[in-house]
Amino acid sequence: MAKKKFRGLVFIKPERCKGCEYCVEFCPTGAITMSHKFNSKGYHYPEFTAPDKCTGCGLCGMYCPDFAIYGMREAIEEG
């Protein structure tokens, strides 16, 4: 029987972001960092830079006041 494991996924909508950095601050694993790039409003936005660290806890989305980011868990099977 294959053992189920999870990996985290983060989805970011850069144009909604106002650069508050709450997602980076509250990410327990450090999977998200702020980009050096700007969105059309002139704000730095987050990037999902360490997918191997992400657990999919969803804290990034829970703390985002602009609904610019959300995380989720995806089940994967280990053979």
C-alpha positions in Angstrom: 0.0 0.0 0.0 1.3 3.4 -1.0 1.9 5.9 1.8 0.2 9.3 1.3 2.2 12.4 1.8 1.4 16.1 1.3 3.1 18.9 -0.3 2.2 22.6 -0.1 1.3 24.9 -2.9 1.1 28.6 -2.9 -0.7 30.8 -5.4 0.0 34.5 -5.7 -1.9 37.3 -7.4 0.8 40.0 -7.6 -1.6 42.8 -8.8 -3.7 42.5 -5.6 -0.7 42.8 -3.3 0.2 46.0 -1.5 3.4 44.8 0.0 2.5 44.4 3.6 4.7 41.3 4.0 2.3 39.6 6.4 2.5 36.4 4.4 6.3 36.4 4.7 6.2 37.2 8.4 3.7 34.5 9.3 5.0 31.7 7.0 6.3 29.2 9.6 8.7 27.5 7.2 10.1 30.5 5.3 8.8 29.3 1.9 7.8 32.8 0.8 10.0 35.9 0.3 9.4 39.3 -1.1 10.3 39.9 -4.7 12.6 42.7 -5.8 10.1 43.3 -8.7 7.2 45.6 -8.5 3.6 45.2 -9.5 1.7 47.9 -11.6 0.9 49.8 -8.4 4.5 50.1 -7.4 4.6 47.5 -4.6 6.9 44.6 -4.0 5.0 41.3 -3.9 5.7 37.9 -2.5 7.3 35.0 -4.4 7.0 31.3 -3.6 10.8 30.7 -3.4 11.1 27.4 -1.4 8.4 25.0 -2.5 10.2 22.1 -0.8 9.7 23.8 2.6 6.0 24.5 2.2 3.5 22.4 4.2 0.4 24.0 2.8 -0.7 25.3 6.1 -2.5 28.2 4.5 -1.4 30.9 7.0 -0.2 33.1 4.2 -3.7 33.4 2.9 -5.3 33.7 6.3 -3.2 36.8 7.1 -3.4 38.5 3.7 -5.7 41.5 4.0 -5.9 41.8 0.1 -6.6 38.1 -0.8 -3.5 38.2 -2.9 -2.1 34.8 -1.8 -3.3 31.5 -0.6 -1.8 28.1 0.2 -3.2 24.6 0.1 -2.1 21.0 0.5 -1.9 18.6 -2.3 -1.8 14.8 -1.6 0.9 12.9 -3.4 1.6 9.2 -3.2 4.9 7.8 -2.2 5.7 4.5 -3.8 
